[in-house]
Amino acid sequence: MRVQSWVDRLQTKIDRALAMLEAAPPAWGAHPDYGHLTLAVALGYLDFRHAGRWRTVNPRMVDWLARFADAVPAYAASAPPPA
């Protein structure tokens, strides 16, 4: 069963989290850590399941994810194939 009010509530939470990250993207020292990996995977999931809609309003996080992918080549290598 899909309850649209529940889906909307969860989307609001995702949007608020992205807005906070957009305001201050996480930095890393010499190498990203597990927290950065977790965030990159979450953003990849939003690309995969939600057609990357988050990208249009979060340009700093788009840049952050590109820098992460450059720093961790296995990230792009393990991405699912485009739909």
PDB file of N, CA, C and O in Angstrom:
ATOM      1  N   MET A   1       0.846  -1.160   0.000  1.00  0.00           N
ATOM      2  CA  MET A   1       0.000   0.000   0.000  1.00  0.00           C
ATOM      3  C   MET A   1       0.901   1.235   0.000  1.00  0.00           C
ATOM      4  O   MET A   1       1.925   1.269   0.682  1.00  0.00           O
ATOM      5  N   ARG A   2       0.510   2.237  -0.765  1.00  0.00           N
ATOM      6  CA  ARG A   2       1.252   3.498  -0.825  1.00  0.00           C
ATOM      7  C   ARG A   2       0.345   4.610  -0.321  1.00  0.00           C
ATOM      8  O   ARG A   2      -0.736   4.842  -0.863  1.00  0.00           O
ATOM      9  N   VAL A   3       0.790   5.282   0.707  1.00  0.00           N
ATOM     10  CA  VAL A   3       0.019   6.383   1.293  1.00  0.00           C
ATOM     11  C   VAL A   3       0.751   7.677   0.939  1.00  0.00           C
ATOM     12  O   VAL A   3       1.845   7.933   1.442  1.00  0.00           O
ATOM     13  N   GLN A   4       0.152   8.484   0.080  1.00  0.00           N
ATOM     14  CA  GLN A   4       0.829   9.668  -0.429  1.00  0.00           C
ATOM     15  C   GLN A   4       1.227  10.636   0.678  1.00  0.00           C
ATOM     16  O   GLN A   4       2.282  11.264   0.595  1.00  0.00           O
ATOM     17  N   SER A   5       0.405  10.766   1.707  1.00  0.00           N
ATOM     18  CA  SER A   5       0.770  11.685   2.791  1.00  0.00           C
ATOM     19  C   SER A   5       2.056  11.225   3.482  1.00  0.00           C
ATOM     20  O   SER A   5       2.856  12.057   3.909  1.00  0.00           O
ATOM     21  N   TRP A   6       2.259   9.924   3.594  1.00  0.00           N
ATOM     22  CA  TRP A   6       3.476   9.389   4.193  1.00  0.00           C
ATOM     23  C   TRP A   6       4.676   9.639   3.267  1.00  0.00           C
ATOM     24  O   TRP A   6       5.744  10.038   3.730  1.00  0.00           O
ATOM     25  N   VAL A   7       4.501   9.407   1.985  1.00  0.00           N
ATOM     26  CA  VAL A   7       5.562   9.659   1.007  1.00  0.00           C
ATOM     27  C   VAL A   7       5.951  11.137   1.042  1.00  0.00           C
ATOM     28  O   VAL A   7       7.138  11.463   1.024  1.00  0.00           O
ATOM     29  N   ASP A   8       4.973  12.023   1.092  1.00  0.00           N
ATOM     30  CA  ASP A   8       5.241  13.469   1.149  1.00  0.00           C
ATOM     31  C   ASP A   8       6.002  13.845   2.413  1.00  0.00           C
ATOM     32  O   ASP A   8       6.908  14.677   2.379  1.00  0.00           O
ATOM     33  N   ARG A   9       5.626  13.227   3.527  1.00  0.00           N
ATOM     34  CA  ARG A   9       6.310  13.500   4.791  1.00  0.00           C
ATOM     35  C   ARG A   9       7.776  13.102   4.729  1.00  0.00           C
ATOM     36  O   ARG A   9       8.651  13.844   5.175  1.00  0.00           O
ATOM     37  N   LEU A  10       8.039  11.920   4.171  1.00  0.00           N
ATOM     38  CA  LEU A  10       9.426  11.466   4.048  1.00  0.00           C
ATOM     39  C   LEU A  10      10.208  12.335   3.072  1.00  0.00           C
ATOM     40  O   LEU A  10      11.385  12.611   3.302  1.00  0.00           O
ATOM     41  N   GLN A  11       9.572  12.772   1.984  1.00  0.00           N
ATOM     42  CA  GLN A  11      10.258  13.644   1.030  1.00  0.00           C
ATOM     43  C   GLN A  11      10.629  14.969   1.681  1.00  0.00           C
ATOM     44  O   GLN A  11      11.691  15.523   1.398  1.00  0.00           O
ATOM     45  N   THR A  12       9.769  15.475   2.545  1.00  0.00           N
ATOM     46  CA  THR A  12      10.068  16.710   3.269  1.00  0.00           C
ATOM     47  C   THR A  12      11.309  16.528   4.139  1.00  0.00           C
ATOM     48  O   THR A  12      12.143  17.429   4.226  1.00  0.00           O
ATOM     49  N   LYS A  13      11.435  15.382   4.774  1.00  0.00           N
ATOM     50  CA  LYS A  13      12.610  15.105   5.599  1.00  0.00           C
ATOM     51  C   LYS A  13      13.873  15.031   4.749  1.00  0.00           C
ATOM     52  O   LYS A  13      14.921  15.544   5.142  1.00  0.00           O
ATOM     53  N   ILE A  14      13.775  14.399   3.597  1.00  0.00           N
ATOM     54  CA  ILE A  14      14.925  14.324   2.692  1.00  0.00           C
ATOM     55  C   ILE A  14      15.322  15.725   2.245  1.00  0.00           C
ATOM     56  O   ILE A  14      16.502  16.076   2.254  1.00  0.00           O
ATOM     57  N   ASP A  15      14.332  16.524   1.855  1.00  0.00           N
ATOM     58  CA  ASP A  15      14.606  17.885   1.383  1.00  0.00           C
ATOM     59  C   ASP A  15      15.255  18.740   2.464  1.00  0.00           C
ATOM     60  O   ASP A  15      16.167  19.516   2.176  1.00  0.00           O
ATOM     61  N   ARG A  16      14.795  18.606   3.703  1.00  0.00           N
ATOM     62  CA  ARG A  16      15.391  19.380   4.800  1.00  0.00           C
ATOM     63  C   ARG A  16      16.832  18.958   5.060  1.00  0.00           C
ATOM     64  O   ARG A  16      17.698  19.802   5.292  1.00  0.00           O
ATOM     65  N   ALA A  17      17.086  17.661   5.022  1.00  0.00           N
ATOM     66  CA  ALA A  17      18.455  17.171   5.222  1.00  0.00           C
ATOM     67  C   ALA A  17      19.374  17.673   4.116  1.00  0.00           C
ATOM     68  O   ALA A  17      20.497  18.101   4.386  1.00  0.00           O
ATOM     69  N   LEU A  18      18.904  17.624   2.876  1.00  0.00           N
ATOM     70  CA  LEU A  18      19.712  18.120   1.769  1.00  0.00           C
ATOM     71  C   LEU A  18      19.966  19.616   1.890  1.00  0.00           C
ATOM     72  O   LEU A  18      21.057  20.083   1.564  1.00  0.00           O
ATOM     73  N   ALA A  19      18.980  20.372   2.352  1.00  0.00           N
ATOM     74  CA  ALA A  19      19.160  21.822   2.526  1.00  0.00           C
ATOM     75  C   ALA A  19      20.242  22.101   3.573  1.00  0.00           C
ATOM     76  O   ALA A  19      21.050  23.013   3.400  1.00  0.00           O
ATOM     77  N   MET A  20      20.261  21.326   4.649  1.00  0.00           N
ATOM     78  CA  MET A  20      21.298  21.502   5.668  1.00  0.00           C
ATOM     79  C   MET A  20      22.678  21.162   5.108  1.00  0.00           C
ATOM     80  O   MET A  20      23.649  21.874   5.363  1.00  0.00           O
ATOM     81  N   LEU A  21      22.761  20.085   4.354  1.00  0.00           N
ATOM     82  CA  LEU A  21      24.035  19.702   3.755  1.00  0.00           C
ATOM     83  C   LEU A  21      24.471  20.716   2.703  1.00  0.00           C
ATOM     84  O   LEU A  21      25.660  21.016   2.589  1.00  0.00           O
ATOM     85  N   GLU A  22      23.536  21.237   1.946  1.00  0.00           N
ATOM     86  CA  GLU A  22      23.846  22.242   0.927  1.00  0.00           C
ATOM     87  C   GLU A  22      24.435  23.492   1.568  1.00  0.00           C
ATOM     88  O   GLU A  22      25.336  24.116   1.006  1.00  0.00           O
ATOM     89  N   ALA A  23      23.935  23.854   2.727  1.00  0.00           N
ATOM     90  CA  ALA A  23      24.429  25.049   3.422  1.00  0.00           C
ATOM     91  C   ALA A  23      25.868  24.867   3.899  1.00  0.00           C
ATOM     92  O   ALA A  23      26.631  25.831   3.959  1.00  0.00           O
ATOM     93  N   ALA A  24      26.234  23.646   4.233  1.00  0.00           N
ATOM     94  CA  ALA A  24      27.592  23.372   4.729  1.00  0.00           C
ATOM     95  C   ALA A  24      28.001  21.961   4.335  1.00  0.00           C
ATOM     96  O   ALA A  24      27.926  21.047   5.156  1.00  0.00           O
ATOM     97  N   PRO A  25      28.432  21.766   3.091  1.00  0.00           N
ATOM     98  CA  PRO A  25      28.841  20.419   2.663  1.00  0.00           C
ATOM     99  C   PRO A  25      29.971  19.879   3.542  1.00  0.00           C
ATOM    100  O   PRO A  25      30.872  20.629   3.919  1.00  0.00           O
ATOM    101  N   PRO A  26      29.930  18.603   3.867  1.00  0.00           N
ATOM    102  CA  PRO A  26      30.956  18.020   4.730  1.00  0.00           C
ATOM    103  C   PRO A  26      32.346  18.072   4.088  1.00  0.00           C
ATOM    104  O   PRO A  26      32.509  17.783   2.903  1.00  0.00           O
ATOM    105  N   ALA A  27      33.315  18.438   4.873  1.00  0.00           N
ATOM    106  CA  ALA A  27      34.705  18.474   4.411  1.00  0.00           C
ATOM    107  C   ALA A  27      35.409  17.210   4.899  1.00  0.00           C
ATOM    108  O   ALA A  27      34.953  16.557   5.837  1.00  0.00           O
ATOM    109  N   TRP A  28      36.508  16.879   4.261  1.00  0.00           N
ATOM    110  CA  TRP A  28      37.334  15.787   4.759  1.00  0.00           C
ATOM    111  C   TRP A  28      38.793  16.183   4.660  1.00  0.00           C
ATOM    112  O   TRP A  28      39.167  17.089   3.915  1.00  0.00           O
ATOM    113  N   GLY A  29      39.604  15.479   5.432  1.00  0.00           N
ATOM    114  CA  GLY A  29      41.039  15.752   5.445  1.00  0.00           C
ATOM    115  C   GLY A  29      41.710  15.073   4.262  1.00  0.00           C
ATOM    116  O   GLY A  29      41.379  15.348   3.109  1.00  0.00           O
ATOM    117  N   ALA A  30      42.646  14.195   4.549  1.00  0.00           N
ATOM    118  CA  ALA A  30      43.393  13.516   3.496  1.00  0.00           C
ATOM    119  C   ALA A  30      42.505  12.557   2.695  1.00  0.00           C
ATOM    120  O   ALA A  30      42.684  12.390   1.488  1.00  0.00           O
ATOM    121  N   HIS A  31      41.560  11.940   3.378  1.00  0.00           N
ATOM    122  CA  HIS A  31      40.697  10.953   2.725  1.00  0.00           C
ATOM    123  C   HIS A  31      39.288  11.041   3.306  1.00  0.00           C
ATOM    124  O   HIS A  31      39.124  11.373   4.480  1.00  0.00           O
ATOM    125  N   PRO A  32      38.275  10.748   2.498  1.00  0.00           N
ATOM    126  CA  PRO A  32      36.920  10.658   3.044  1.00  0.00           C
ATOM    127  C   PRO A  32      36.834   9.491   4.038  1.00  0.00           C
ATOM    128  O   PRO A  32      37.615   8.542   3.967  1.00  0.00           O
ATOM    129  N   ASP A  33      35.874   9.580   4.962  1.00  0.00           N
ATOM    130  CA  ASP A  33      35.691   8.496   5.924  1.00  0.00           C
ATOM    131  C   ASP A  33      34.347   7.801   5.677  1.00  0.00           C
ATOM    132  O   ASP A  33      33.678   8.060   4.677  1.00  0.00           O
ATOM    133  N   TYR A  34      33.966   6.922   6.598  1.00  0.00           N
ATOM    134  CA  TYR A  34      32.736   6.155   6.418  1.00  0.00           C
ATOM    135  C   TYR A  34      31.485   7.031   6.397  1.00  0.00           C
ATOM    136  O   TYR A  34      30.511   6.697   5.722  1.00  0.00           O
ATOM    137  N   GLY A  35      31.500   8.129   7.115  1.00  0.00           N
ATOM    138  CA  GLY A  35      30.371   9.046   7.075  1.00  0.00           C
ATOM    139  C   GLY A  35      30.201   9.663   5.693  1.00  0.00           C
ATOM    140  O   GLY A  35      29.080   9.819   5.208  1.00  0.00           O
ATOM    141  N   HIS A  36      31.317  10.011   5.063  1.00  0.00           N
ATOM    142  CA  HIS A  36      31.268  10.560   3.713  1.00  0.00           C
ATOM    143  C   HIS A  36      30.777   9.502   2.727  1.00  0.00           C
ATOM    144  O   HIS A  36      30.001   9.799   1.820  1.00  0.00           O
ATOM    145  N   LEU A  37      31.236   8.272   2.914  1.00  0.00           N
ATOM    146  CA  LEU A  37      30.788   7.177   2.059  1.00  0.00           C
ATOM    147  C   LEU A  37      29.275   6.978   2.190  1.00  0.00           C
ATOM    148  O   LEU A  37      28.578   6.777   1.195  1.00  0.00           O
ATOM    149  N   THR A  38      28.785   7.035   3.412  1.00  0.00           N
ATOM    150  CA  THR A  38      27.353   6.869   3.648  1.00  0.00           C
ATOM    151  C   THR A  38      26.561   7.950   2.936  1.00  0.00           C
ATOM    152  O   THR A  38      25.538   7.660   2.315  1.00  0.00           O
ATOM    153  N   LEU A  39      27.018   9.193   3.016  1.00  0.00           N
ATOM    154  CA  LEU A  39      26.341  10.285   2.335  1.00  0.00           C
ATOM    155  C   LEU A  39      26.383  10.098   0.822  1.00  0.00           C
ATOM    156  O   LEU A  39      25.371  10.303   0.151  1.00  0.00           O
ATOM    157  N   ALA A  40      27.521   9.717   0.278  1.00  0.00           N
ATOM    158  CA  ALA A  40      27.635   9.501  -1.161  1.00  0.00           C
ATOM    159  C   ALA A  40      26.684   8.408  -1.629  1.00  0.00           C
ATOM    160  O   ALA A  40      26.055   8.541  -2.678  1.00  0.00           O
ATOM    161  N   VAL A  41      26.575   7.338  -0.865  1.00  0.00           N
ATOM    162  CA  VAL A  41      25.665   6.249  -1.215  1.00  0.00           C
ATOM    163  C   VAL A  41      24.210   6.739  -1.166  1.00  0.00           C
ATOM    164  O   VAL A  41      23.406   6.393  -2.032  1.00  0.00           O
ATOM    165  N   ALA A  42      23.883   7.531  -0.165  1.00  0.00           N
ATOM    166  CA  ALA A  42      22.517   8.073  -0.079  1.00  0.00           C
ATOM    167  C   ALA A  42      22.204   8.956  -1.280  1.00  0.00           C
ATOM    168  O   ALA A  42      21.107   8.878  -1.833  1.00  0.00           O
ATOM    169  N   LEU A  43      23.148   9.789  -1.688  1.00  0.00           N
ATOM    170  CA  LEU A  43      22.931  10.637  -2.860  1.00  0.00           C
ATOM    171  C   LEU A  43      22.833   9.792  -4.125  1.00  0.00           C
ATOM    172  O   LEU A  43      22.034  10.087  -5.013  1.00  0.00           O
ATOM    173  N   GLY A  44      23.634   8.755  -4.204  1.00  0.00           N
ATOM    174  CA  GLY A  44      23.536   7.834  -5.338  1.00  0.00           C
ATOM    175  C   GLY A  44      22.188   7.146  -5.384  1.00  0.00           C
ATOM    176  O   GLY A  44      21.635   6.926  -6.462  1.00  0.00           O
ATOM    177  N   TYR A  45      21.658   6.808  -4.228  1.00  0.00           N
ATOM    178  CA  TYR A  45      20.328   6.194  -4.169  1.00  0.00           C
ATOM    179  C   TYR A  45      19.269   7.174  -4.676  1.00  0.00           C
ATOM    180  O   TYR A  45      18.354   6.787  -5.403  1.00  0.00           O
ATOM    181  N   LEU A  46      19.397   8.442  -4.289  1.00  0.00           N
ATOM    182  CA  LEU A  46      18.449   9.440  -4.785  1.00  0.00           C
ATOM    183  C   LEU A  46      18.560   9.595  -6.297  1.00  0.00           C
ATOM    184  O   LEU A  46      17.554   9.821  -6.969  1.00  0.00           O
ATOM    185  N   ASP A  47      19.753   9.477  -6.832  1.00  0.00           N
ATOM    186  CA  ASP A  47      19.906   9.491  -8.288  1.00  0.00           C
ATOM    187  C   ASP A  47      19.203   8.289  -8.911  1.00  0.00           C
ATOM    188  O   ASP A  47      18.481   8.422  -9.899  1.00  0.00           O
ATOM    189  N   PHE A  48      19.420   7.127  -8.328  1.00  0.00           N
ATOM    190  CA  PHE A  48      18.913   5.869  -8.881  1.00  0.00           C
ATOM    191  C   PHE A  48      17.391   5.749  -8.769  1.00  0.00           C
ATOM    192  O   PHE A  48      16.727   5.368  -9.733  1.00  0.00           O
ATOM    193  N   ARG A  49      16.847   6.068  -7.618  1.00  0.00           N
ATOM    194  CA  ARG A  49      15.413   5.860  -7.378  1.00  0.00           C
ATOM    195  C   ARG A  49      14.542   7.083  -7.602  1.00  0.00           C
ATOM    196  O   ARG A  49      13.333   6.958  -7.802  1.00  0.00           O
ATOM    197  N   HIS A  50      15.146   8.267  -7.571  1.00  0.00           N
ATOM    198  CA  HIS A  50      14.360   9.501  -7.675  1.00  0.00           C
ATOM    199  C   HIS A  50      14.826  10.381  -8.825  1.00  0.00           C
ATOM    200  O   HIS A  50      14.626  11.595  -8.812  1.00  0.00           O
ATOM    201  N   ALA A  51      15.446   9.761  -9.812  1.00  0.00           N
ATOM    202  CA  ALA A  51      15.842  10.437 -11.056  1.00  0.00           C
ATOM    203  C   ALA A  51      16.731  11.662 -10.821  1.00  0.00           C
ATOM    204  O   ALA A  51      16.735  12.579 -11.643  1.00  0.00           O
ATOM    205  N   GLY A  52      17.472  11.695  -9.731  1.00  0.00           N
ATOM    206  CA  GLY A  52      18.398  12.792  -9.491  1.00  0.00           C
ATOM    207  C   GLY A  52      17.759  14.158  -9.323  1.00  0.00           C
ATOM    208  O   GLY A  52      18.416  15.175  -9.543  1.00  0.00           O
ATOM    209  N   ARG A  53      16.487  14.202  -8.936  1.00  0.00           N
ATOM    210  CA  ARG A  53      15.800  15.498  -8.779  1.00  0.00           C
ATOM    211  C   ARG A  53      16.466  16.392  -7.746  1.00  0.00           C
ATOM    212  O   ARG A  53      16.331  17.614  -7.815  1.00  0.00           O
ATOM    213  N   TRP A  54      17.169  15.821  -6.806  1.00  0.00           N
ATOM    214  CA  TRP A  54      17.845  16.608  -5.763  1.00  0.00           C
ATOM    215  C   TRP A  54      18.924  17.502  -6.356  1.00  0.00           C
ATOM    216  O   TRP A  54      19.274  18.518  -5.755  1.00  0.00           O
ATOM    217  N   ARG A  55      19.455  17.153  -7.509  1.00  0.00           N
ATOM    218  CA  ARG A  55      20.578  17.873  -8.102  1.00  0.00           C
ATOM    219  C   ARG A  55      20.230  19.301  -8.526  1.00  0.00           C
ATOM    220  O   ARG A  55      21.094  20.177  -8.489  1.00  0.00           O
ATOM    221  N   THR A  56      19.004  19.546  -8.921  1.00  0.00           N
ATOM    222  CA  THR A  56      18.647  20.871  -9.449  1.00  0.00           C
ATOM    223  C   THR A  56      18.686  21.959  -8.387  1.00  0.00           C
ATOM    224  O   THR A  56      18.918  23.123  -8.713  1.00  0.00           O
ATOM    225  N   VAL A  57      18.468  21.613  -7.145  1.00  0.00           N
ATOM    226  CA  VAL A  57      18.417  22.628  -6.078  1.00  0.00           C
ATOM    227  C   VAL A  57      19.566  22.523  -5.080  1.00  0.00           C
ATOM    228  O   VAL A  57      19.583  23.235  -4.077  1.00  0.00           O
ATOM    229  N   ASN A  58      20.521  21.644  -5.348  1.00  0.00           N
ATOM    230  CA  ASN A  58      21.642  21.437  -4.425  1.00  0.00           C
ATOM    231  C   ASN A  58      22.976  21.406  -5.169  1.00  0.00           C
ATOM    232  O   ASN A  58      23.668  20.388  -5.138  1.00  0.00           O
ATOM    233  N   PRO A  59      23.349  22.494  -5.835  1.00  0.00           N
ATOM    234  CA  PRO A  59      24.569  22.470  -6.644  1.00  0.00           C
ATOM    235  C   PRO A  59      25.848  22.232  -5.840  1.00  0.00           C
ATOM    236  O   PRO A  59      26.793  21.630  -6.351  1.00  0.00           O
ATOM    237  N   ARG A  60      25.889  22.688  -4.609  1.00  0.00           N
ATOM    238  CA  ARG A  60      27.096  22.454  -3.799  1.00  0.00           C
ATOM    239  C   ARG A  60      27.250  20.969  -3.480  1.00  0.00           C
ATOM    240  O   ARG A  60      28.368  20.455  -3.432  1.00  0.00           O
ATOM    241  N   MET A  61      26.137  20.284  -3.263  1.00  0.00           N
ATOM    242  CA  MET A  61      26.205  18.849  -3.003  1.00  0.00           C
ATOM    243  C   MET A  61      26.518  18.075  -4.280  1.00  0.00           C
ATOM    244  O   MET A  61      27.158  17.025  -4.220  1.00  0.00           O
ATOM    245  N   VAL A  62      26.084  18.568  -5.415  1.00  0.00           N
ATOM    246  CA  VAL A  62      26.467  17.953  -6.693  1.00  0.00           C
ATOM    247  C   VAL A  62      27.986  18.018  -6.837  1.00  0.00           C
ATOM    248  O   VAL A  62      28.624  17.027  -7.195  1.00  0.00           O
ATOM    249  N   ASP A  63      28.561  19.186  -6.557  1.00  0.00           N
ATOM    250  CA  ASP A  63      30.019  19.341  -6.610  1.00  0.00           C
ATOM    251  C   ASP A  63      30.699  18.444  -5.585  1.00  0.00           C
ATOM    252  O   ASP A  63      31.724  17.826  -5.871  1.00  0.00           O
ATOM    253  N   TRP A  64      30.121  18.379  -4.386  1.00  0.00           N
ATOM    254  CA  TRP A  64      30.685  17.536  -3.331  1.00  0.00           C
ATOM    255  C   TRP A  64      30.738  16.083  -3.796  1.00  0.00           C
ATOM    256  O   TRP A  64      31.752  15.407  -3.619  1.00  0.00           O
ATOM    257  N   LEU A  65      29.642  15.604  -4.394  1.00  0.00           N
ATOM    258  CA  LEU A  65      29.597  14.213  -4.838  1.00  0.00           C
ATOM    259  C   LEU A  65      30.601  13.967  -5.960  1.00  0.00           C
ATOM    260  O   LEU A  65      31.206  12.896  -6.020  1.00  0.00           O
ATOM    261  N   ALA A  66      30.786  14.930  -6.839  1.00  0.00           N
ATOM    262  CA  ALA A  66      31.787  14.793  -7.904  1.00  0.00           C
ATOM    263  C   ALA A  66      33.189  14.701  -7.303  1.00  0.00           C
ATOM    264  O   ALA A  66      33.999  13.886  -7.745  1.00  0.00           O
ATOM    265  N   ARG A  67      33.481  15.530  -6.298  1.00  0.00           N
ATOM    266  CA  ARG A  67      34.793  15.462  -5.633  1.00  0.00           C
ATOM    267  C   ARG A  67      34.968  14.120  -4.932  1.00  0.00           C
ATOM    268  O   ARG A  67      36.052  13.537  -4.957  1.00  0.00           O
ATOM    269  N   PHE A  68      33.895  13.632  -4.305  1.00  0.00           N
ATOM    270  CA  PHE A  68      33.959  12.325  -3.648  1.00  0.00           C
ATOM    271  C   PHE A  68      34.259  11.240  -4.674  1.00  0.00           C
ATOM    272  O   PHE A  68      35.112  10.383  -4.442  1.00  0.00           O
ATOM    273  N   ALA A  69      33.568  11.272  -5.798  1.00  0.00           N
ATOM    274  CA  ALA A  69      33.780  10.256  -6.835  1.00  0.00           C
ATOM    275  C   ALA A  69      35.212  10.302  -7.367  1.00  0.00           C
ATOM    276  O   ALA A  69      35.782   9.262  -7.696  1.00  0.00           O
ATOM    277  N   ASP A  70      35.790  11.487  -7.451  1.00  0.00           N
ATOM    278  CA  ASP A  70      37.191  11.604  -7.861  1.00  0.00           C
ATOM    279  C   ASP A  70      38.130  11.019  -6.811  1.00  0.00           C
ATOM    280  O   ASP A  70      39.127  10.382  -7.151  1.00  0.00           O
ATOM    281  N   ALA A  71      37.813  11.237  -5.541  1.00  0.00           N
ATOM    282  CA  ALA A  71      38.662  10.764  -4.450  1.00  0.00           C
ATOM    283  C   ALA A  71      38.531   9.256  -4.213  1.00  0.00           C
ATOM    284  O   ALA A  71      39.455   8.609  -3.719  1.00  0.00           O
ATOM    285  N   VAL A  72      37.358   8.707  -4.578  1.00  0.00           N
ATOM    286  CA  VAL A  72      37.087   7.282  -4.340  1.00  0.00           C
ATOM    287  C   VAL A  72      36.634   6.656  -5.669  1.00  0.00           C
ATOM    288  O   VAL A  72      35.432   6.544  -5.907  1.00  0.00           O
ATOM    289  N   PRO A  73      37.562   6.249  -6.530  1.00  0.00           N
ATOM    290  CA  PRO A  73      37.182   5.719  -7.834  1.00  0.00           C
ATOM    291  C   PRO A  73      36.258   4.514  -7.771  1.00  0.00           C
ATOM    292  O   PRO A  73      35.484   4.293  -8.702  1.00  0.00           O
ATOM    293  N   ALA A  74      36.316   3.732  -6.706  1.00  0.00           N
ATOM    294  CA  ALA A  74      35.445   2.560  -6.584  1.00  0.00           C
ATOM    295  C   ALA A  74      33.977   2.955  -6.489  1.00  0.00           C
ATOM    296  O   ALA A  74      33.097   2.151  -6.796  1.00  0.00           O
ATOM    297  N   TYR A  75      33.706   4.187  -6.065  1.00  0.00           N
ATOM    298  CA  TYR A  75      32.318   4.651  -5.980  1.00  0.00           C
ATOM    299  C   TYR A  75      31.662   4.609  -7.360  1.00  0.00           C
ATOM    300  O   TYR A  75      30.598   4.012  -7.519  1.00  0.00           O
ATOM    301  N   ALA A  76      32.279   5.227  -8.339  1.00  0.00           N
ATOM    302  CA  ALA A  76      31.709   5.238  -9.691  1.00  0.00           C
ATOM    303  C   ALA A  76      31.741   3.838 -10.309  1.00  0.00           C
ATOM    304  O   ALA A  76      30.828   3.463 -11.045  1.00  0.00           O
ATOM    305  N   ALA A  77      32.779   3.078 -10.015  1.00  0.00           N
ATOM    306  CA  ALA A  77      32.897   1.747 -10.577  1.00  0.00           C
ATOM    307  C   ALA A  77      31.808   0.802 -10.079  1.00  0.00           C
ATOM    308  O   ALA A  77      31.474  -0.172 -10.755  1.00  0.00           O
ATOM    309  N   SER A  78      31.257   1.081  -8.908  1.00  0.00           N
ATOM    310  CA  SER A  78      30.233   0.190  -8.335  1.00  0.00           C
ATOM    311  C   SER A  78      28.818   0.726  -8.519  1.00  0.00           C
ATOM    312  O   SER A  78      27.868   0.148  -7.989  1.00  0.00           O
ATOM    313  N   ALA A  79      28.663   1.813  -9.255  1.00  0.00           N
ATOM    314  CA  ALA A  79      27.327   2.395  -9.471  1.00  0.00           C
ATOM    315  C   ALA A  79      26.483   1.468 -10.329  1.00  0.00           C
ATOM    316  O   ALA A  79      27.012   0.780 -11.203  1.00  0.00           O
ATOM    317  N   PRO A  80      25.173   1.439 -10.092  1.00  0.00           N
ATOM    318  CA  PRO A  80      24.311   0.616 -10.933  1.00  0.00           C
ATOM    319  C   PRO A  80      24.276   1.178 -12.358  1.00  0.00           C
ATOM    320  O   PRO A  80      24.517   2.368 -12.561  1.00  0.00           O
ATOM    321  N   PRO A  81      23.982   0.344 -13.322  1.00  0.00           N
ATOM    322  CA  PRO A  81      23.908   0.836 -14.697  1.00  0.00           C
ATOM    323  C   PRO A  81      22.730   1.807 -14.848  1.00  0.00           C
ATOM    324  O   PRO A  81      21.732   1.683 -14.138  1.00  0.00           O
ATOM    325  N   PRO A  82      22.842   2.767 -15.766  1.00  0.00           N
ATOM    326  CA  PRO A  82      21.729   3.697 -15.981  1.00  0.00           C
ATOM    327  C   PRO A  82      20.466   2.950 -16.403  1.00  0.00           C
ATOM    328  O   PRO A  82      20.522   1.945 -17.112  1.00  0.00           O
ATOM    329  N   ALA A  83      19.349   3.459 -15.954  1.00  0.00           N
ATOM    330  CA  ALA A  83      18.072   2.798 -16.273  1.00  0.00           C
ATOM    331  C   ALA A  83      17.665   3.063 -17.701  1.00  0.00           C
ATOM    332  O   ALA A  83      16.619   2.587 -18.143  1.00  0.00           O
TER     333      ALA A  83
END
